[in-house]
Amino acid sequence: MSYVYKLTYPNGKIYIGQDTTGSFMTYFGSGNRDYIQKDFTWEQMQNFSIQKEILWIQENPTPMEITEKENELIVKYEANNPEKGYNLIPKKLKSCPI
């Protein structure tokens, strides 16, 4: 069993990731710790809650299928926008004035 999840941090920013271990009790994401920690003071981290939501679940997806779904959801939720989320890839494309 594999799934794509969304983590919501106390500041409202999100991280979207995938888990292929088959366990819902695995750790909360593999986002860049330094990138996330800079948004919180030491005091804020003393009582810290993260919400985990399963967005998509599949019994036996190929590695390509789960990565495509993860990227699709990163873009959908704008988790790669530094103002909204902590995903660094896929890179957020800057709009081009016409």
C-alpha distances in whole Angstrom, upper triangle without the diagonal:
4,7,11,13,17,19,22,25,28,30,28,27,23,20,17,15,11,9,7,7,5,8,10,13,13,16,17,17,19,21,25,26,30,29,28,30,33,33,33,36,36,37,34,32,33,31,28,26,23,21,17,16,12,13,11,7,6,4,6,8,11,12,15,13,11,14,16,14,15,18,19,18,20,23,23,23,25,24,25,29,30,32,28,26,25,23,25,24,24,28,29,32,35,37,40,43,45
4,7,10,14,16,20,22,26,27,25,23,20,17,14,11,7,6,4,7,6,8,9,13,12,14,15,14,16,18,22,23,27,26,25,27,30,30,30,34,34,35,32,30,31,30,26,24,20,19,15,14,10,11,9,6,6,6,7,7,10,10,12,10,8,11,13,11,11,15,16,15,17,20,20,20,22,20,22,25,27,28,25,22,21,19,22,20,20,24,25,28,31,33,36,39,41
4,6,10,13,16,19,23,24,22,20,16,14,11,9,6,5,7,9,8,10,9,12,12,13,13,12,14,16,20,22,25,24,22,25,28,27,28,31,31,33,29,27,29,27,24,21,18,16,12,10,7,7,5,4,6,9,10,9,12,11,13,11,7,10,12,9,9,13,13,12,14,17,16,16,19,17,19,22,24,25,22,19,19,17,19,18,18,22,23,26,29,30,34,37,39
4,7,10,14,17,20,21,19,17,13,11,7,6,4,6,9,12,11,12,11,14,13,13,12,10,13,14,17,19,22,21,19,22,25,24,25,29,29,30,27,25,28,26,22,19,16,14,10,9,6,6,5,7,9,12,13,11,13,12,13,11,7,9,10,7,6,10,10,8,10,13,13,13,15,13,15,18,20,21,18,15,15,13,16,15,15,18,19,22,25,27,30,33,35
4,7,10,13,17,18,15,14,10,8,6,6,6,8,11,13,13,12,10,12,11,12,9,9,12,12,16,17,21,19,17,20,22,21,22,25,26,27,24,22,24,22,19,16,12,10,7,5,4,5,7,9,12,15,16,15,17,15,16,15,11,12,13,11,8,12,12,9,10,14,13,12,14,12,15,17,18,19,16,13,13,12,16,15,16,19,19,22,25,27,31,33,36
4,6,10,13,14,12,10,7,6,4,7,9,11,15,16,16,15,13,14,13,13,9,9,12,11,15,16,19,17,15,18,20,18,19,23,24,25,21,20,22,20,17,14,10,8,6,5,6,7,10,12,15,18,20,18,20,18,19,17,14,14,15,12,10,12,12,9,9,12,12,9,11,9,12,14,15,16,12,10,11,11,14,15,15,18,18,21,23,25,29,31,34
4,6,10,11,9,8,5,5,6,8,11,12,16,17,18,16,13,14,13,11,7,8,11,10,13,14,16,15,12,14,17,15,16,19,20,21,17,16,18,16,13,10,6,5,5,6,9,10,13,15,19,21,23,21,23,21,22,20,17,17,18,16,13,15,16,12,11,15,14,11,13,10,13,15,15,15,12,10,10,11,14,16,17,19,19,22,24,26,30,32,35
4,7,8,6,6,5,7,9,12,15,16,20,21,21,19,16,16,16,14,10,11,13,12,15,15,17,15,12,14,16,13,14,17,19,19,15,15,17,15,11,9,6,5,7,8,11,12,16,18,22,25,26,25,26,24,25,24,20,20,21,18,16,17,18,14,13,16,15,11,13,10,14,14,14,13,10,9,10,12,16,17,19,20,19,23,24,26,29,32,35
4,5,5,6,6,8,11,14,17,18,22,23,23,21,18,18,17,14,11,12,14,12,14,13,14,13,9,11,13,10,10,13,15,15,11,11,14,12,8,7,5,7,9,12,15,16,19,22,25,28,29,28,29,27,27,26,23,22,24,22,18,19,20,17,15,18,18,14,15,12,15,15,13,13,11,9,10,13,16,18,20,21,20,24,25,27,30,32,36
4,5,8,9,12,15,18,21,22,26,26,27,24,21,20,20,17,14,15,17,15,17,15,16,15,11,12,13,10,9,12,14,13,9,10,12,10,7,7,7,9,12,14,18,19,23,25,28,31,32,31,33,31,31,30,27,26,27,25,22,23,24,20,19,21,21,17,17,15,17,17,15,14,12,12,13,16,19,22,23,24,23,26,27,29,32,34,37
4,6,9,12,15,18,22,23,27,28,29,27,24,23,22,20,16,16,18,15,16,15,16,14,10,11,12,8,9,12,14,14,10,12,15,13,10,10,10,11,14,16,20,20,24,26,30,32,34,32,33,31,31,30,27,26,27,25,22,22,23,20,18,20,19,16,15,13,16,14,12,11,9,10,11,15,18,20,22,22,20,24,24,26,29,31,34
4,6,10,13,16,20,22,25,27,27,25,22,22,22,19,16,16,18,15,17,16,17,15,12,14,14,11,12,15,18,18,14,15,17,16,13,11,10,10,12,14,17,17,21,23,27,30,31,30,31,29,29,28,25,24,24,22,19,20,20,17,15,17,16,12,12,11,14,13,12,10,7,8,11,14,17,19,20,20,19,22,22,24,27,29,32
4,7,10,14,17,20,23,25,26,24,21,22,20,18,14,14,15,12,14,14,15,12,9,12,13,10,12,15,18,18,15,15,18,17,14,13,10,11,12,14,16,16,19,22,25,29,30,28,29,26,26,25,22,21,22,20,17,17,18,15,12,14,14,10,10,8,10,10,9,7,5,5,7,10,13,15,16,16,15,19,19,21,25,27,30
4,7,10,14,16,20,21,22,21,18,19,18,15,12,11,12,10,12,13,15,12,10,13,15,12,14,18,20,21,17,16,20,18,14,13,10,9,10,11,13,13,16,19,22,25,26,24,25,23,23,22,19,17,18,16,13,14,15,11,9,12,12,8,9,6,9,10,10,10,6,4,6,8,12,13,14,15,15,18,19,22,25,28,30
4,7,10,13,17,18,19,19,16,17,15,13,10,8,9,7,10,12,14,11,10,13,15,14,15,19,20,22,19,17,20,19,15,14,10,10,10,11,12,12,14,17,20,22,23,21,22,19,20,19,16,14,16,14,11,11,13,10,8,11,12,9,10,6,8,10,11,12,9,6,5,6,9,11,12,14,14,18,20,22,26,28,31
4,7,10,14,16,17,17,15,16,14,13,10,8,9,9,12,14,17,14,13,17,18,17,19,23,24,25,22,21,23,22,18,16,12,12,10,9,10,9,11,13,16,19,19,17,18,16,16,15,12,11,12,10,7,9,10,7,6,10,11,9,10,7,9,12,13,14,11,8,8,7,10,10,11,14,14,17,20,22,26,29,31
4,7,10,13,14,14,13,14,12,11,9,6,7,8,12,14,17,15,14,18,20,19,21,24,25,27,24,22,24,23,20,17,14,13,10,11,10,10,11,12,14,17,17,15,16,13,14,13,10,9,11,10,6,9,11,9,8,12,13,12,13,10,12,15,16,18,15,12,10,8,11,11,12,15,16,19,22,25,28,31,34
4,7,9,11,11,11,13,11,11,10,8,9,11,15,17,20,19,18,21,23,23,24,27,28,29,27,24,27,25,22,20,16,15,12,11,9,10,9,10,11,13,13,11,12,10,12,11,7,8,10,9,7,10,12,11,11,14,15,15,16,13,15,18,19,21,19,15,14,12,14,13,14,17,19,22,25,27,31,34,36
4,6,7,8,8,10,8,10,10,8,10,13,16,18,21,21,19,22,25,25,25,28,28,30,27,25,27,25,22,20,17,16,12,12,10,11,11,10,11,12,12,11,12,11,13,13,9,10,13,12,10,13,15,14,15,18,19,18,20,17,18,22,23,25,22,18,17,15,17,16,17,21,23,26,29,31,34,38,40
4,6,8,10,12,10,12,13,12,13,16,19,21,24,24,23,25,28,28,29,32,32,33,31,28,30,29,26,23,20,19,15,15,13,14,12,10,10,10,9,9,10,9,12,12,9,11,14,13,12,15,17,16,17,20,21,21,23,20,21,25,26,28,25,22,20,18,20,19,19,23,25,28,31,33,36,40,42
4,5,8,10,8,11,13,12,14,17,20,21,25,25,24,26,29,29,29,32,31,33,30,27,29,28,25,23,20,19,16,16,14,16,14,12,12,11,11,12,13,12,16,15,12,14,18,17,15,19,21,20,20,24,24,24,25,23,24,27,28,30,27,24,22,20,22,21,23,26,28,31,34,37,40,43,45
4,7,9,9,12,14,14,16,19,23,24,27,27,26,28,31,31,31,33,33,34,32,29,30,28,26,23,20,19,15,15,13,15,13,10,10,9,10,12,14,14,17,16,13,16,18,17,16,20,21,20,21,24,24,24,26,24,25,29,30,31,28,25,24,22,25,24,24,28,29,32,36,38,41,44,46
4,5,6,10,12,13,15,18,22,22,26,26,24,26,29,29,29,31,30,31,29,26,27,25,23,20,18,17,13,14,12,15,14,12,13,12,14,15,17,17,20,19,15,18,21,19,17,21,22,21,22,25,25,24,26,23,25,28,29,30,27,24,23,22,25,24,25,29,30,33,36,38,42,45,47
4,6,9,10,12,15,17,21,21,25,25,22,24,27,27,26,29,28,29,26,24,24,23,20,17,15,13,10,10,9,13,13,11,13,13,15,16,19,18,21,19,16,18,20,18,17,20,21,19,20,23,23,22,24,21,24,27,27,28,25,22,21,21,24,23,25,28,29,32,35,37,40,43,46
4,7,9,11,14,17,20,19,23,24,21,22,26,25,25,27,26,26,24,21,22,20,18,15,14,13,10,12,12,16,16,15,17,17,19,20,22,21,23,22,19,20,23,21,19,22,24,21,22,25,25,23,25,22,25,27,27,28,25,23,21,21,24,25,26,29,30,33,36,38,42,45,47
4,7,8,11,14,17,17,20,21,19,20,24,24,23,25,24,26,23,20,21,20,18,16,13,13,11,13,13,16,16,15,17,17,18,19,20,18,21,21,17,18,21,19,17,20,22,20,20,24,24,22,24,21,23,25,25,27,24,21,19,19,21,22,23,26,28,31,34,36,40,43,45
4,6,8,11,14,13,17,18,15,16,20,20,20,22,21,22,20,17,18,17,15,13,11,12,10,13,13,16,17,17,19,20,21,21,22,20,22,22,18,19,22,20,17,20,22,20,19,23,23,21,22,19,21,23,23,24,22,18,16,17,19,20,22,24,26,30,32,35,38,41,44
4,7,9,12,11,15,15,13,14,17,17,17,19,19,20,18,15,17,16,12,11,8,9,7,11,12,14,16,16,19,21,21,21,22,20,22,21,17,17,20,18,15,18,20,17,16,20,20,18,19,16,18,20,19,20,18,15,13,14,17,18,20,22,23,27,29,31,35,38,41
4,6,9,10,13,13,11,14,17,17,17,20,20,22,19,17,19,18,15,13,10,11,9,12,12,14,15,16,18,20,20,19,20,17,19,19,15,15,17,16,13,15,17,15,14,17,18,16,17,13,15,17,17,19,16,13,11,11,13,14,16,18,20,24,26,29,32,35,38
4,7,8,11,11,11,13,16,16,17,20,20,22,20,17,20,20,17,16,13,15,13,15,15,17,18,18,20,22,21,20,20,17,18,19,16,14,17,17,13,15,18,16,14,18,20,18,18,14,14,17,16,19,17,13,10,10,11,13,15,17,19,22,25,28,31,34,37
4,6,9,8,7,10,13,13,15,18,18,21,18,16,19,19,16,16,13,14,13,16,16,17,19,20,22,24,24,22,22,19,20,20,17,15,18,17,13,14,17,15,13,16,18,16,15,11,12,14,13,15,14,10,7,7,9,11,13,14,16,20,22,25,28,31,34
4,6,5,6,9,10,12,14,16,17,20,18,16,19,20,17,17,15,17,17,19,20,21,22,24,26,28,27,25,25,21,22,23,20,18,20,20,17,17,20,18,15,18,20,18,17,13,13,15,13,15,15,12,8,8,9,11,14,15,16,20,22,25,28,31,34
4,5,5,6,9,10,11,13,14,17,15,13,16,17,14,15,14,17,17,20,21,22,24,25,28,29,29,28,28,24,25,26,23,21,24,23,19,20,23,21,18,21,23,20,19,16,15,17,14,17,16,13,10,11,12,15,18,18,20,23,25,28,31,34,37
4,5,5,6,9,10,12,13,16,15,13,17,18,16,17,16,19,20,23,24,25,27,29,31,33,33,31,30,27,28,29,26,23,26,26,22,22,25,23,20,22,24,22,20,17,16,17,14,16,17,14,11,13,12,16,19,18,20,23,24,27,30,33,36
4,6,6,8,10,13,14,17,16,14,18,19,16,17,16,18,19,21,23,23,25,27,30,32,32,30,29,26,26,27,24,22,24,23,20,19,22,20,17,19,21,19,17,13,13,13,10,12,13,10,7,10,10,13,16,15,16,19,20,24,27,29,33
4,6,6,8,11,12,15,13,11,15,15,13,14,12,15,16,18,20,21,24,26,28,31,31,29,29,26,27,27,24,22,24,23,19,19,22,19,16,19,20,17,16,13,13,13,10,12,12,9,7,10,11,15,17,17,17,21,22,25,28,31,34
4,5,6,8,9,12,10,9,12,14,11,13,13,16,18,21,23,24,27,29,31,33,34,32,32,29,30,30,27,25,27,27,23,23,25,23,20,23,24,21,20,16,17,17,14,15,15,13,11,14,15,18,21,20,21,24,25,28,31,34,37
4,6,8,10,13,11,11,14,16,14,16,16,19,21,23,26,26,29,31,34,36,36,34,35,31,32,32,29,27,29,28,24,24,26,24,21,23,25,22,20,17,17,16,12,13,15,13,11,15,15,19,21,20,20,23,24,27,29,32,35
4,7,10,12,10,10,14,14,12,14,14,17,19,21,24,25,28,30,33,35,36,34,35,32,32,32,29,27,28,27,24,24,25,23,20,22,23,20,18,15,16,15,11,11,12,11,10,14,15,19,21,20,20,23,23,26,29,31,34
4,7,8,6,7,10,11,10,12,13,16,19,22,25,26,29,31,34,36,37,35,36,33,34,34,30,29,31,29,26,26,28,25,22,25,25,22,21,18,19,18,15,14,15,14,13,17,18,22,24,23,23,27,27,29,32,34,38
4,5,5,6,9,11,11,14,16,19,22,25,28,29,32,34,37,39,40,39,39,36,37,37,34,32,34,33,29,30,32,29,26,28,29,26,25,22,22,22,18,18,19,18,17,20,22,25,28,27,27,30,30,33,35,37,41
4,5,5,7,10,10,14,16,20,22,25,28,30,33,35,38,39,40,39,40,37,38,38,35,33,36,34,31,31,33,31,28,31,31,28,27,24,25,24,21,21,21,20,19,22,23,27,30,29,29,33,33,36,39,40,44
4,5,5,8,10,13,16,19,22,26,29,31,34,35,39,41,42,41,42,39,40,40,36,35,37,36,32,33,35,32,29,32,32,29,28,25,27,26,23,22,22,22,21,24,26,29,32,31,31,35,35,37,40,42,46
4,5,6,7,10,12,16,19,22,25,27,30,32,35,38,39,38,39,36,37,37,33,32,34,32,29,30,31,28,26,29,29,25,25,22,24,23,20,19,19,18,18,21,23,27,29,29,28,32,32,34,38,39,43
4,5,5,9,11,15,17,21,24,26,29,30,33,35,36,35,36,34,35,35,31,30,32,31,27,29,30,27,25,28,28,25,25,21,23,23,20,20,19,18,17,20,22,25,28,28,28,31,32,35,38,40,44
4,6,10,13,16,19,23,26,28,31,32,35,37,38,38,39,36,38,37,34,33,35,34,30,32,33,30,28,31,32,28,28,25,27,27,24,23,23,21,20,24,26,29,31,31,32,35,36,38,42,44,47
4,7,10,13,17,20,23,26,29,30,33,35,37,36,38,35,37,36,32,32,34,32,29,31,32,29,27,30,30,26,27,24,26,26,24,23,22,21,20,23,26,29,31,31,31,35,35,38,41,43,47
4,7,10,13,17,20,22,25,27,30,32,33,33,34,32,33,33,29,28,31,28,25,27,28,25,23,26,26,23,23,20,22,23,20,20,18,17,17,20,22,25,27,28,28,31,32,35,38,40,43
4,7,10,13,17,19,22,23,27,29,30,30,32,30,31,30,26,26,28,26,23,25,26,22,21,24,24,20,21,19,21,22,20,20,17,16,16,19,22,24,26,27,27,30,32,34,37,39,43
4,6,10,13,15,19,20,23,26,27,26,28,26,27,26,23,23,24,22,19,21,22,19,18,21,20,17,18,15,18,19,18,18,15,13,13,16,19,21,23,24,24,27,29,31,35,37,40
4,7,10,12,16,17,21,23,25,25,27,25,26,25,21,22,23,20,18,20,20,17,16,20,19,15,17,15,18,19,19,18,15,14,14,16,20,21,22,24,24,27,29,31,34,37,39
4,7,9,12,14,17,19,21,21,23,22,23,21,18,18,20,17,15,17,18,15,15,18,17,14,17,14,17,19,19,19,16,14,14,15,19,20,21,23,23,26,28,30,34,36,39
4,6,9,11,15,17,20,19,21,21,22,19,16,17,18,15,13,16,16,12,14,17,15,13,16,14,17,19,20,20,16,15,16,16,20,20,20,23,23,26,28,29,33,35,38
4,6,7,11,14,16,15,18,18,19,16,13,15,16,12,11,15,14,11,13,16,15,13,17,15,18,20,22,22,18,17,17,16,20,19,20,23,23,26,28,30,33,36,38
4,7,11,14,16,15,17,17,17,14,12,13,13,10,9,12,11,8,11,13,12,11,14,13,16,19,21,21,17,16,17,16,19,18,18,21,21,23,26,27,30,33,35
4,7,10,12,11,14,14,14,11,9,12,12,8,9,12,11,9,12,14,13,13,16,16,18,21,23,24,20,18,19,17,20,19,18,22,22,24,27,28,32,34,36
4,7,9,9,12,13,14,11,9,12,13,10,11,14,14,13,15,18,17,17,20,19,21,24,26,27,23,21,22,20,22,21,21,24,25,27,30,32,35,38,39
4,6,6,10,11,13,10,8,12,13,10,12,15,15,15,17,20,19,20,22,21,23,26,29,30,26,24,24,22,24,22,22,25,26,29,32,33,36,39,41
4,6,10,12,14,11,11,14,16,14,15,19,19,18,21,23,23,23,26,25,27,30,32,33,30,27,27,25,27,25,25,28,30,32,35,37,40,43,44
4,7,9,11,10,9,13,14,13,15,18,18,19,21,23,23,24,26,25,26,30,32,34,30,28,27,24,26,24,23,27,29,31,35,36,39,42,43
4,6,8,6,6,9,10,10,12,14,15,16,18,20,20,22,23,22,23,27,29,31,28,25,25,22,23,21,20,24,26,27,31,33,35,39,40
4,5,5,6,9,10,11,12,14,15,17,18,20,21,23,24,23,23,27,29,31,29,26,25,22,23,20,19,23,25,27,30,32,34,38,39
4,6,5,6,9,10,11,12,14,16,16,18,20,21,22,21,21,24,26,29,26,23,22,19,19,16,16,20,22,24,28,30,32,36,37
4,6,5,6,9,10,10,12,14,15,16,18,20,21,20,19,23,25,28,25,23,22,18,19,15,14,18,20,22,26,27,30,33,34
4,6,5,6,9,10,10,12,14,16,16,18,20,19,19,23,25,27,25,22,22,18,20,16,15,19,21,22,26,27,30,33,34
4,5,5,6,9,10,11,12,14,15,16,18,17,17,21,23,25,22,20,19,16,17,15,14,18,20,22,25,27,30,33,35
4,5,5,6,8,10,10,12,14,15,16,15,15,18,20,23,20,18,17,13,14,11,11,15,16,19,22,24,27,30,32
4,5,5,6,9,10,11,12,14,15,15,15,18,21,23,20,18,18,14,15,12,11,14,16,17,21,22,25,28,29
4,5,5,6,9,10,10,12,14,13,14,18,20,22,19,17,17,14,16,13,12,16,16,18,22,23,26,29,30
4,5,5,6,9,10,11,12,11,12,15,17,19,16,14,14,11,13,10,10,13,14,17,20,22,25,28,30
4,5,5,6,9,10,10,10,10,13,16,18,15,13,13,10,11,8,7,10,11,13,17,19,22,25,27
4,6,5,6,9,10,10,11,14,17,18,16,14,15,12,14,11,9,12,12,14,17,18,21,24,26
4,5,5,6,8,8,10,13,15,16,13,12,13,11,13,12,11,13,13,15,18,19,23,25,27
4,6,5,6,5,6,9,12,13,11,9,10,7,10,8,8,10,10,13,15,17,20,23,26
4,6,5,7,7,9,12,13,11,11,12,10,11,9,8,9,8,10,13,14,17,20,22
4,6,8,10,11,14,14,12,12,14,12,14,13,12,13,11,13,15,16,19,22,23
4,5,8,9,12,12,8,9,11,11,13,13,12,13,12,14,16,17,20,23,25
4,5,5,9,9,7,7,10,9,11,11,10,10,8,11,12,14,17,20,22
4,5,7,9,6,4,6,5,8,9,9,10,9,12,14,16,20,23,25
4,6,9,7,6,6,5,6,6,7,6,6,9,11,14,17,20,23
4,5,5,6,8,8,8,10,10,8,6,9,10,12,16,18,21
4,5,5,6,8,8,11,12,10,9,12,12,15,18,20,24
4,6,9,11,12,14,15,13,11,14,13,15,19,20,24
4,7,9,11,13,14,13,11,14,15,16,20,22,25
4,6,9,11,12,12,11,14,15,18,21,24,27
4,6,9,11,11,11,15,17,19,23,26,29
4,6,8,8,9,13,15,18,22,25,27
4,6,6,8,12,14,17,20,23,26
3,5,8,10,14,17,19,23,25
4,6,9,12,15,18,21,23
4,6,9,12,15,18,21
4,6,9,12,16,18
4,6,9,12,15
4,6,10,12
4,6,9
4,6
4
